[in-house]
Amino acid sequence: MIFSQPTITVKVGEEGQEYHVHEPLLVHYSGYFRGALGSGIFKEAADRVVTLTDVKPLAFEAFMAFIYTKSISRTKDPDWHTVFSGVFPRLGEHCKLIDEDTVTDAIDIRCIVYGLACSYVFADRFLVPELSQTLKDLTHKELSTNFTVWYETIIYAFQTLPENDPYLELLVDGHCAEWQPSCDDWEDRAVIDALPSGFLYRAMKRMFELHKDPVAPAIRPLSHYVKRASSEEAKDEEEADSGAKDQKVALLG
């Protein structure tokens, strides 16, 4: 039984919020924890304490929900508005501009996507592929409900994920699907100015593609968002293939 197995204390975030997680689950689902806890050479294995100062508790809680229940709840416990009030401090003044139901739906979906993105970054970093796929599926579903992506979400994802990660492309497509100038009324000027150049270039390119084919859906089928080799990885693979071919020719000659 899992619950009779030993636990590991994981301290998350700057305040070191503690979580007690059963070791077999950590080792089974996460390549990172499998390496850190499966070898005696790592300090974590001896102390049975793992400290993750730069991880968001929200993301770790999504990870825990997944490894214990194989699902990620979309409930408001904790309440999304409370969790993200520090991230989006200007929401209050703009809530008066639109009817309450529309504002609530927009805030909920955008905050949910932010939470999903933070959790996806965690899954990518700590090598939890099954969770990564689940989060990508959920994000695709949420972005298909016709709401734009918060710039805080875009900035965080582009700062933390590899450039070839398909999740970035999904966020760009989600942005291009519904963006219009009035969307920026919900954003702080400083946040707009901080948008990564990589995102801006991709967004312009995607907008051009949609302009050329206005009937094409901005958000493509989920099967489109698969990981592709980066330019450096593709170059390495090409050089490796070339070297293998040269070696084969030399052996045959």
Backbone as CSV, one residue per row, in Angstrom:
resi,resn,N_x,N_y,N_z,CA_x,CA_y,CA_z,C_x,C_y,C_z
1,MET,0.838,-1.200,0.000,0.000,0.000,0.000,0.878,1.258,0.000
2,ILE,0.502,2.219,-0.865,1.263,3.454,-0.969,1.308,4.195,0.359
3,PHE,0.187,4.246,1.066,0.104,5.075,2.266,0.872,4.505,3.445
4,SER,1.374,3.313,3.301,2.219,2.744,4.351,3.697,2.948,4.051
5,GLN,3.984,3.555,2.893,5.361,3.792,2.473,5.909,5.079,3.110
6,PRO,7.240,5.217,3.161,7.836,6.426,3.751,7.526,7.680,2.932
7,THR,7.547,8.802,3.607,7.267,10.076,2.943,8.524,10.929,2.856
8,ILE,8.485,11.860,1.930,9.542,12.853,1.756,8.948,14.223,2.059
9,THR,9.680,15.043,2.784,9.246,16.417,3.033,9.761,17.301,1.909
10,VAL,8.858,17.987,1.241,9.230,18.902,0.158,8.871,20.317,0.591
11,LYS,9.873,21.186,0.658,9.663,22.579,1.034,9.619,23.422,-0.237
12,VAL,8.490,24.097,-0.436,8.226,24.771,-1.697,8.060,26.275,-1.497
13,GLY,8.638,27.039,-2.434,8.484,28.485,-2.421,9.427,29.178,-1.463
14,GLU,9.416,30.489,-1.530,10.313,31.286,-0.698,10.014,31.122,0.790
15,GLU,8.769,30.836,1.121,8.409,30.671,2.534,8.578,29.235,3.009
16,GLY,8.981,28.342,2.107,9.246,26.964,2.492,8.025,26.195,2.956
17,GLN,6.902,26.384,2.243,5.690,25.648,2.592,5.951,24.150,2.479
18,GLU,5.603,23.403,3.517,5.963,21.985,3.576,4.844,21.077,3.070
19,TYR,5.263,20.083,2.289,4.366,19.042,1.811,5.011,17.699,2.129
20,HIS,4.214,16.758,2.577,4.717,15.420,2.885,4.145,14.457,1.848
21,VAL,5.025,13.963,0.993,4.601,13.177,-0.158,5.217,11.784,-0.074
22,HIS,4.437,10.780,-0.423,4.941,9.406,-0.372,5.997,9.185,-1.452
23,GLU,7.136,8.706,-1.005,8.302,8.576,-1.881,8.041,7.754,-3.144
24,PRO,7.329,6.609,-3.077,7.122,5.830,-4.309,6.418,6.618,-5.411
25,LEU,5.514,7.514,-5.031,4.811,8.312,-6.032,5.751,9.325,-6.680
26,LEU,6.573,9.974,-5.868,7.543,10.928,-6.407,8.485,10.242,-7.389
27,VAL,8.983,9.090,-6.997,9.959,8.364,-7.821,9.317,7.821,-9.090
28,HIS,8.068,7.391,-8.992,7.388,6.801,-10.149,7.090,7.837,-11.227
29,TYR,6.617,9.025,-10.825,6.134,9.996,-11.800,7.180,11.002,-12.255
30,SER,8.174,11.281,-11.441,9.119,12.363,-11.746,10.536,11.842,-11.951
31,GLY,11.087,12.129,-13.123,12.469,11.761,-13.385,13.435,12.483,-12.465
32,TYR,13.093,13.730,-12.107,13.958,14.494,-11.202,14.027,13.820,-9.839
33,PHE,12.870,13.525,-9.259,12.854,12.905,-7.940,13.407,11.484,-7.979
34,ARG,13.244,10.815,-9.103,13.815,9.481,-9.246,15.332,9.550,-9.129
35,GLY,15.927,10.573,-9.724,17.371,10.735,-9.639,17.832,11.224,-8.286
36,ALA,17.076,12.186,-7.720,17.486,12.785,-6.449,17.326,11.829,-5.275
37,LEU,16.300,10.986,-5.328,16.018,10.109,-4.192,16.490,8.676,-4.404
38,GLY,16.809,8.337,-5.631,17.180,6.955,-5.919,18.657,6.667,-5.803
39,SER,19.423,7.670,-5.437,20.867,7.482,-5.321,21.353,8.047,-3.994
40,GLY,22.216,7.327,-3.350,22.746,7.749,-2.057,23.696,8.922,-2.138
41,ILE,24.107,9.306,-3.352,25.078,10.392,-3.473,24.417,11.762,-3.334
42,PHE,23.085,11.809,-3.419,22.399,13.080,-3.303,22.011,13.338,-1.853
43,LYS,22.181,14.564,-1.415,21.874,14.957,-0.039,20.392,14.725,0.281
44,GLU,19.505,14.950,-0.737,18.079,14.786,-0.517,17.733,13.370,-0.080
45,ALA,18.446,12.385,-0.645,18.147,10.990,-0.312,18.458,10.697,1.149
46,ALA,19.517,11.301,1.669,19.909,11.055,3.055,19.029,11.833,4.037
47,ASP,18.756,13.089,3.730,17.981,13.937,4.648,16.475,13.716,4.551
48,ARG,16.038,13.162,3.420,14.612,12.978,3.136,13.866,14.305,3.135
49,VAL,14.588,15.347,2.737,14.007,16.680,2.599,14.469,17.266,1.267
50,VAL,13.537,17.759,0.481,13.858,18.414,-0.791,13.366,19.850,-0.711
51,THR,14.236,20.796,-1.019,13.874,22.210,-0.973,13.790,22.766,-2.384
52,LEU,12.631,23.332,-2.721,12.391,23.901,-4.053,11.974,25.359,-3.886
53,THR,12.943,26.207,-3.642,12.664,27.608,-3.321,12.014,28.358,-4.469
54,ASP,12.404,28.051,-5.705,11.917,28.804,-6.857,10.718,28.159,-7.543
55,VAL,10.017,27.285,-6.840,8.814,26.645,-7.376,7.586,27.275,-6.732
56,LYS,6.551,27.504,-7.529,5.309,28.079,-7.010,4.494,26.988,-6.311
57,PRO,4.036,27.232,-5.069,3.209,26.243,-4.379,2.009,25.790,-5.199
58,LEU,1.409,26.711,-5.954,0.271,26.368,-6.804,0.632,25.232,-7.756
59,ALA,1.817,25.316,-8.359,2.249,24.295,-9.311,2.522,22.970,-8.616
60,PHE,3.119,23.034,-7.434,3.406,21.781,-6.730,2.120,21.111,-6.260
61,GLU,1.131,21.902,-5.889,-0.139,21.322,-5.475,-0.842,20.637,-6.647
62,ALA,-0.693,21.192,-7.848,-1.243,20.534,-9.038,-0.530,19.205,-9.274
63,PHE,0.774,19.196,-9.058,1.559,17.965,-9.194,1.087,16.913,-8.195
64,MET,0.883,17.340,-6.945,0.425,16.405,-5.922,-0.964,15.859,-6.253
65,ALA,-1.840,16.735,-6.710,-3.187,16.279,-7.071,-3.112,15.225,-8.166
66,PHE,-2.189,15.437,-9.089,-2.075,14.500,-10.212,-1.534,13.142,-9.767
67,ILE,-0.474,13.143,-8.967,0.133,11.860,-8.614,-0.730,11.052,-7.646
68,TYR,-1.609,11.741,-6.907,-2.477,11.018,-5.974,-3.830,10.659,-6.580
69,THR,-4.326,11.488,-7.506,-5.681,11.254,-8.029,-5.727,11.099,-9.539
70,LYS,-4.609,11.382,-10.227,-4.522,11.354,-11.690,-5.457,12.377,-12.335
71,SER,-5.771,13.442,-11.622,-6.591,14.503,-12.181,-6.161,15.827,-11.574
72,ILE,-6.564,16.906,-12.231,-6.283,18.251,-11.720,-7.615,18.979,-11.619
73,SER,-7.955,19.392,-10.427,-9.261,20.003,-10.208,-9.307,21.413,-10.760
74,ARG,-10.468,21.784,-11.292,-10.677,23.151,-11.759,-11.616,23.896,-10.810
75,THR,-11.671,23.485,-9.567,-12.555,24.141,-8.605,-11.926,25.436,-8.115
76,LYS,-12.701,26.210,-7.379,-12.190,27.469,-6.822,-11.762,27.269,-5.378
77,ASP,-11.064,26.232,-5.100,-10.560,25.978,-3.759,-9.071,25.633,-3.871
78,PRO,-8.132,26.558,-3.656,-8.383,27.934,-3.213,-8.980,28.812,-4.309
79,ASP,-9.646,29.892,-3.883,-10.312,30.787,-4.814,-9.310,31.416,-5.773
80,TRP,-9.596,31.346,-7.064,-8.658,31.856,-8.078,-8.405,33.349,-7.910
81,HIS,-9.452,34.114,-7.574,-9.285,35.564,-7.448,-8.297,35.904,-6.335
82,THR,-8.360,35.165,-5.238,-7.454,35.406,-4.115,-6.026,35.010,-4.475
83,VAL,-5.873,33.852,-5.098,-4.547,33.359,-5.438,-3.811,34.328,-6.344
84,PHE,-4.517,34.929,-7.301,-3.846,35.744,-8.301,-4.022,37.244,-8.106
85,SER,-4.527,37.656,-6.938,-4.747,39.078,-6.713,-3.447,39.859,-6.768
86,GLY,-2.338,39.247,-6.353,-1.059,39.932,-6.399,-0.486,40.010,-7.797
87,VAL,-0.891,39.080,-8.648,-0.386,39.060,-10.019,-1.145,40.052,-10.888
88,PHE,-2.436,40.156,-10.668,-3.260,41.042,-11.481,-3.953,42.082,-10.605
89,PRO,-3.192,43.030,-10.047,-3.761,43.969,-9.069,-4.772,44.952,-9.663
90,ARG,-4.815,45.081,-11.009,-5.691,46.079,-11.603,-7.074,45.538,-11.935
91,LEU,-7.337,44.282,-11.633,-8.614,43.700,-12.027,-9.798,44.440,-11.423
92,GLY,-9.651,44.908,-10.182,-10.773,45.534,-9.502,-11.355,46.705,-10.254
93,GLU,-10.500,47.598,-10.751,-11.003,48.799,-11.409,-11.666,48.485,-12.738
94,HIS,-11.253,47.384,-13.386,-11.820,47.045,-14.682,-13.076,46.193,-14.562
95,CYS,-13.293,45.597,-13.410,-14.476,44.773,-13.238,-15.757,45.611,-13.358
96,LYS,-15.648,46.915,-13.156,-16.819,47.771,-13.225,-17.217,48.081,-14.668
97,LEU,-16.335,47.796,-15.615,-16.566,48.197,-16.998,-17.403,47.188,-17.777
98,ILE,-17.490,45.954,-17.285,-18.199,44.905,-18.000,-19.163,44.245,-17.028
99,ASP,-20.209,43.614,-17.563,-21.159,42.970,-16.657,-20.463,41.909,-15.834
100,GLU,-20.967,41.643,-14.643,-20.286,40.808,-13.653,-19.998,39.404,-14.163
101,ASP,-20.958,38.784,-14.868,-20.764,37.413,-15.337,-19.618,37.322,-16.330
102,THR,-19.536,38.291,-17.248,-18.467,38.280,-18.247,-17.115,38.437,-17.585
103,VAL,-17.023,39.358,-16.645,-15.760,39.580,-15.946,-15.341,38.330,-15.192
104,THR,-16.289,37.729,-14.479,-15.968,36.538,-13.698,-15.471,35.422,-14.595
105,ASP,-16.136,35.190,-15.707,-15.702,34.139,-16.636,-14.329,34.433,-17.184
106,ALA,-14.087,35.686,-17.586,-12.797,36.047,-18.167,-11.670,35.891,-17.159
107,ILE,-11.891,36.362,-15.947,-10.867,36.259,-14.913,-10.592,34.798,-14.593
108,ASP,-11.653,34.028,-14.427,-11.477,32.619,-14.081,-10.647,31.887,-15.125
109,ILE,-11.011,32.037,-16.392,-10.320,31.293,-17.440,-8.878,31.745,-17.569
110,ARG,-8.638,33.044,-17.537,-7.264,33.527,-17.669,-6.411,33.122,-16.475
111,CYS,-6.989,33.166,-15.287,-6.247,32.746,-14.102,-6.004,31.247,-14.108
112,ILE,-6.985,30.497,-14.595,-6.802,29.058,-14.705,-5.662,28.745,-15.667
113,VAL,-5.610,29.448,-16.801,-4.528,29.225,-17.763,-3.180,29.586,-17.136
114,TYR,-3.149,30.654,-16.325,-1.908,31.001,-15.633,-1.478,29.861,-14.717
115,GLY,-2.435,29.317,-13.955,-2.118,28.196,-13.080,-1.662,26.975,-13.851
116,LEU,-2.316,26.696,-14.969,-1.917,25.568,-15.807,-0.509,25.771,-16.359
117,ALA,-0.196,27.007,-16.773,1.137,27.294,-17.319,2.218,27.111,-16.252
118,CYS,1.965,27.609,-15.044,2.930,27.433,-13.952,3.147,25.946,-13.669
119,SER,2.073,25.194,-13.711,2.169,23.756,-13.443,2.889,23.037,-14.579
120,TYR,2.654,23.495,-15.809,3.341,22.890,-16.957,4.843,23.127,-16.862
121,VAL,5.233,24.327,-16.469,6.657,24.629,-16.295,7.264,23.691,-15.260
122,PHE,6.540,23.458,-14.168,7.012,22.526,-13.142,7.185,21.128,-13.737
123,ALA,6.165,20.655,-14.462,6.207,19.306,-15.031,7.354,19.151,-16.025
124,ASP,7.612,20.194,-16.788,8.715,20.149,-17.752,10.054,20.102,-17.030
125,ARG,10.209,20.936,-16.033,11.485,21.027,-15.313,11.783,19.769,-14.504
126,PHE,10.750,19.190,-13.894,10.963,18.043,-13.011,10.634,16.711,-13.691
127,LEU,10.551,16.771,-15.013,10.466,15.554,-15.829,9.275,14.685,-15.446
128,VAL,8.092,15.276,-15.618,6.843,14.547,-15.364,6.037,14.555,-16.672
129,PRO,6.405,13.721,-17.636,5.807,13.803,-18.975,4.303,13.583,-19.017
130,GLU,3.799,12.683,-18.183,2.360,12.417,-18.195,1.579,13.638,-17.740
131,LEU,2.100,14.322,-16.736,1.456,15.548,-16.267,1.573,16.651,-17.313
132,SER,2.718,16.745,-17.980,2.898,17.754,-19.029,1.826,17.620,-20.095
133,GLN,1.571,16.399,-20.532,0.571,16.171,-21.565,-0.819,16.529,-21.080
134,THR,-1.134,16.165,-19.841,-2.442,16.489,-19.273,-2.647,17.998,-19.213
135,LEU,-1.629,18.729,-18.788,-1.726,20.180,-18.668,-1.842,20.850,-20.041
136,LYS,-1.141,20.307,-21.016,-1.254,20.855,-22.373,-2.661,20.637,-22.913
137,ASP,-3.223,19.453,-22.653,-4.594,19.165,-23.080,-5.585,20.139,-22.437
138,LEU,-5.418,20.374,-21.127,-6.332,21.263,-20.410,-6.194,22.706,-20.895
139,THR,-4.961,23.136,-21.146,-4.743,24.501,-21.635,-5.372,24.685,-22.998
140,HIS,-5.214,23.697,-23.859,-5.822,23.744,-25.192,-7.335,23.892,-25.071
141,LYS,-7.922,23.168,-24.146,-9.373,23.233,-23.941,-9.794,24.607,-23.431
142,GLU,-9.049,25.143,-22.465,-9.402,26.445,-21.895,-9.251,27.567,-22.924
143,LEU,-8.184,27.524,-23.721,-7.952,28.580,-24.705,-8.962,28.527,-25.846
144,SER,-9.625,27.410,-26.001,-10.638,27.285,-27.053,-11.962,27.930,-26.650
145,THR,-12.018,28.522,-25.444,-13.247,29.165,-24.969,-13.280,30.647,-25.299
146,ASN,-12.366,31.100,-26.170,-12.410,32.459,-26.713,-12.058,33.564,-25.721
147,PHE,-11.004,33.352,-24.944,-10.470,34.410,-24.095,-8.969,34.510,-24.335
148,THR,-8.440,35.721,-24.295,-7.009,35.909,-24.516,-6.212,35.461,-23.293
149,VAL,-4.895,35.411,-23.482,-3.978,34.955,-22.434,-3.411,36.172,-21.713
150,TRP,-3.341,36.106,-20.395,-2.711,37.194,-19.651,-1.232,37.286,-20.025
151,TYR,-0.735,38.515,-20.128,0.672,38.703,-20.477,1.598,38.147,-19.401
152,GLU,1.161,38.166,-18.140,1.979,37.568,-17.085,2.228,36.092,-17.389
153,THR,1.212,35.422,-17.914,1.346,34.014,-18.271,2.377,33.847,-19.376
154,ILE,2.273,34.680,-20.394,3.190,34.606,-21.540,4.619,34.885,-21.108
155,ILE,4.815,35.923,-20.309,6.163,36.286,-19.861,6.786,35.144,-19.070
156,TYR,6.027,34.594,-18.135,6.561,33.520,-17.298,6.917,32.297,-18.139
157,ALA,6.053,31.921,-19.054,6.305,30.732,-19.881,7.521,30.925,-20.775
158,PHE,7.645,32.083,-21.398,8.774,32.318,-22.302,10.086,32.453,-21.545
159,GLN,10.027,32.857,-20.288,11.246,32.964,-19.480,11.738,31.612,-18.984
160,THR,10.849,30.644,-18.891,11.199,29.403,-18.206,11.202,28.154,-19.087
161,LEU,10.566,28.177,-20.233,10.488,26.989,-21.086,11.476,27.070,-22.244
162,PRO,11.944,25.930,-22.760,12.816,25.927,-23.941,12.092,26.537,-25.135
163,GLU,12.847,27.138,-26.041,12.236,27.851,-27.159,11.423,26.944,-28.085
164,ASN,11.739,25.658,-28.097,11.032,24.738,-28.987,9.878,24.012,-28.308
165,ASP,9.538,24.425,-27.092,8.458,23.745,-26.390,7.119,24.089,-27.050
166,PRO,6.306,23.103,-27.376,5.039,23.371,-28.065,4.051,24.174,-27.232
167,TYR,4.247,24.194,-25.927,3.346,24.962,-25.069,3.429,26.453,-25.393
168,LEU,4.609,26.934,-25.765,4.762,28.340,-26.139,3.958,28.651,-27.393
169,GLU,3.997,27.750,-28.355,3.229,27.940,-29.581,1.729,27.961,-29.279
170,LEU,1.304,27.117,-28.355,-0.103,27.081,-27.965,-0.525,28.409,-27.335
171,LEU,0.318,28.988,-26.487,-0.002,30.275,-25.871,-0.059,31.391,-26.917
172,VAL,0.861,31.354,-27.872,0.841,32.349,-28.952,-0.456,32.249,-29.746
173,ASP,-0.834,31.036,-30.107,-2.066,30.845,-30.868,-3.281,31.289,-30.064
174,GLY,-3.270,30.993,-28.757,-4.373,31.422,-27.908,-4.480,32.938,-27.838
175,HIS,-3.335,33.602,-27.824,-3.316,35.062,-27.823,-3.863,35.610,-29.140
176,CYS,-3.393,35.065,-30.245,-3.782,35.569,-31.564,-5.241,35.273,-31.892
177,ALA,-5.807,34.277,-31.241,-7.189,33.898,-31.541,-8.180,35.001,-31.208
178,GLU,-7.937,35.735,-30.117,-8.942,36.687,-29.654,-8.412,38.088,-29.384
179,TRP,-7.109,38.322,-29.586,-6.552,39.617,-29.184,-7.098,40.749,-30.040
180,GLN,-7.356,41.867,-29.375,-7.651,43.137,-30.018,-7.112,44.222,-29.097
181,PRO,-6.874,45.437,-29.619,-6.239,46.472,-28.795,-6.891,46.704,-27.446
182,SER,-8.208,46.578,-27.369,-8.888,46.836,-26.100,-8.518,45.821,-25.019
183,CYS,-7.988,44.666,-25.434,-7.559,43.669,-24.438,-6.459,44.219,-23.554
184,ASP,-5.651,45.124,-24.096,-4.533,45.657,-23.328,-4.974,46.646,-22.253
185,ASP,-6.242,47.032,-22.269,-6.747,47.896,-21.211,-6.725,47.177,-19.871
186,TRP,-6.663,45.836,-19.914,-6.647,45.038,-18.694,-5.228,44.803,-18.180
187,GLU,-4.257,45.299,-18.901,-2.858,45.020,-18.565,-2.136,46.283,-18.097
188,ASP,-1.156,46.119,-17.221,-0.304,47.237,-16.822,0.690,47.553,-17.936
189,ARG,1.026,48.823,-18.101,1.953,49.246,-19.133,3.310,48.577,-18.964
190,ALA,3.757,48.443,-17.721,5.057,47.823,-17.455,5.073,46.369,-17.909
191,VAL,3.950,45.685,-17.755,3.859,44.286,-18.174,3.893,44.196,-19.695
192,ILE,3.196,45.095,-20.364,3.212,45.116,-21.830,4.626,45.356,-22.334
193,ASP,5.329,46.289,-21.703,6.706,46.604,-22.124,7.658,45.449,-21.872
194,ALA,7.302,44.549,-20.969,8.187,43.430,-20.616,7.960,42.193,-21.481
195,LEU,7.040,42.263,-22.437,6.779,41.097,-23.285,8.036,40.673,-24.026
196,PRO,8.368,39.389,-24.046,9.598,38.910,-24.686,9.561,39.105,-26.198
197,SER,10.720,39.419,-26.767,10.798,39.606,-28.218,10.447,38.325,-28.961
198,GLY,10.788,37.177,-28.374,10.453,35.907,-29.008,8.953,35.725,-29.155
199,PHE,8.210,36.147,-28.143,6.750,36.073,-28.226,6.228,37.041,-29.282
200,LEU,6.716,38.278,-29.268,6.219,39.287,-30.200,6.445,38.867,-31.658
201,TYR,7.618,38.300,-31.938,7.897,37.851,-33.306,6.936,36.719,-33.702
202,ARG,6.762,35.758,-32.818,5.874,34.639,-33.126,4.430,35.113,-33.308
203,ALA,4.017,36.065,-32.484,2.657,36.579,-32.585,2.455,37.301,-33.916
204,MET,3.427,38.115,-34.342,3.317,38.811,-35.623,3.269,37.805,-36.778
205,LYS,4.111,36.795,-36.701,4.142,35.774,-37.748,2.811,35.027,-37.817
206,ARG,2.263,34.695,-36.646,0.997,33.958,-36.624,-0.143,34.839,-37.123
207,MET,-0.135,36.118,-36.761,-1.152,37.044,-37.244,-1.104,37.156,-38.770
208,PHE,0.099,37.173,-39.334,0.257,37.234,-40.783,-0.314,35.988,-41.440
209,GLU,-0.044,34.821,-40.837,-0.582,33.567,-41.373,-2.107,33.573,-41.351
210,LEU,-2.683,34.089,-40.271,-4.138,34.131,-40.163,-4.742,35.170,-41.106
211,HIS,-4.002,36.240,-41.368,-4.456,37.245,-42.325,-4.516,36.657,-43.737
212,LYS,-3.557,35.817,-44.075,-3.526,35.194,-45.394,-4.614,34.127,-45.531
213,ASP,-4.983,33.512,-44.421,-6.000,32.459,-44.438,-7.005,32.728,-43.328
214,PRO,-7.918,33.689,-43.551,-8.818,34.135,-42.481,-9.799,33.086,-41.987
215,VAL,-10.003,32.013,-42.737,-10.937,30.983,-42.280,-10.252,29.925,-41.423
216,ALA,-8.925,29.962,-41.385,-8.187,28.980,-40.588,-8.363,29.279,-39.097
217,PRO,-8.550,28.261,-38.273,-8.659,28.497,-36.827,-7.305,28.893,-36.249
218,ALA,-7.314,29.895,-35.381,-6.049,30.339,-34.778,-5.463,29.246,-33.892
219,ILE,-6.320,28.582,-33.136,-5.882,27.484,-32.281,-6.023,26.187,-33.071
220,ARG,-4.911,25.560,-33.331,-4.898,24.374,-34.169,-5.234,23.120,-33.363
221,PRO,-5.449,21.985,-34.046,-5.757,20.746,-33.317,-4.654,20.417,-32.312
222,LEU,-5.030,19.754,-31.244,-4.083,19.427,-30.186,-2.890,18.647,-30.717
223,SER,-3.118,17.818,-31.725,-2.041,17.002,-32.288,-0.946,17.834,-32.938
224,HIS,-1.238,19.106,-33.217,-0.221,19.981,-33.822,0.878,20.353,-32.838
225,TYR,0.517,20.433,-31.559,1.441,20.956,-30.551,2.302,19.836,-29.968
226,VAL,3.248,19.401,-30.769,4.196,18.366,-30.359,5.597,18.954,-30.357
227,LYS,6.441,18.408,-29.510,7.787,18.952,-29.354,8.633,18.667,-30.579
228,ARG,9.280,19.695,-31.076,10.178,19.563,-32.217,11.584,19.938,-31.795
229,ALA,12.565,19.448,-32.518,13.954,19.750,-32.175,14.220,21.233,-32.359
230,SER,14.996,21.823,-31.443,15.418,23.210,-31.606,16.414,23.299,-32.752
231,SER,16.770,24.508,-33.146,17.699,24.681,-34.258,19.040,24.027,-33.956
232,GLU,19.516,24.162,-32.710,20.789,23.545,-32.346,20.681,22.032,-32.310
233,GLU,19.556,21.521,-31.764,19.360,20.079,-31.724,19.248,19.506,-33.128
234,ALA,18.532,20.227,-34.016,18.396,19.769,-35.396,19.754,19.743,-36.094
235,LYS,20.591,20.751,-35.812,21.922,20.792,-36.400,22.769,19.628,-35.904
236,ASP,22.677,19.335,-34.592,23.429,18.217,-34.032,22.987,16.896,-34.651
237,GLU,21.661,16.739,-34.823,21.147,15.514,-35.422,21.614,15.386,-36.869
238,GLU,21.607,16.508,-37.592,22.052,16.496,-38.987,23.524,16.121,-39.088
239,GLU,24.346,16.674,-38.203,25.770,16.352,-38.205,26.004,14.890,-37.836
240,ALA,25.202,14.389,-36.875,25.328,12.990,-36.480,24.948,12.063,-37.632
241,ASP,23.852,12.406,-38.339,23.435,11.603,-39.484,24.489,11.625,-40.578
242,SER,25.062,12.813,-40.815,26.095,12.939,-41.840,27.322,12.110,-41.488
243,GLY,27.713,12.152,-40.195,28.861,11.372,-39.753,28.619,9.883,-39.892
244,ALA,27.388,9.467,-39.588,27.049,8.043,-39.712,27.107,7.597,-41.163
245,LYS,26.633,8.445,-42.071,26.667,8.112,-43.495,28.085,8.022,-44.002
246,ASP,28.942,8.953,-43.576,30.352,8.939,-43.994,31.032,7.660,-43.510
247,GLN,30.707,7.282,-42.269,31.307,6.073,-41.698,30.857,4.843,-42.469
248,LYS,29.588,4.837,-42.857,29.047,3.695,-43.614,29.723,3.597,-44.979
249,VAL,29.902,4.734,-45.624,30.570,4.754,-46.932,31.986,4.255,-46.817
250,ALA,32.679,4.681,-45.749,34.071,4.256,-45.548,34.164,2.748,-45.327
251,LEU,33.186,2.211,-44.580,33.198,0.760,-44.333,32.911,-0.014,-45.603
252,LEU,31.977,0.495,-46.408,31.648,-0.195,-47.647,32.751,-0.072,-48.677
253,GLY,33.476,1.057,-48.615,34.578,1.256,-49.593,35.765,0.399,-49.262
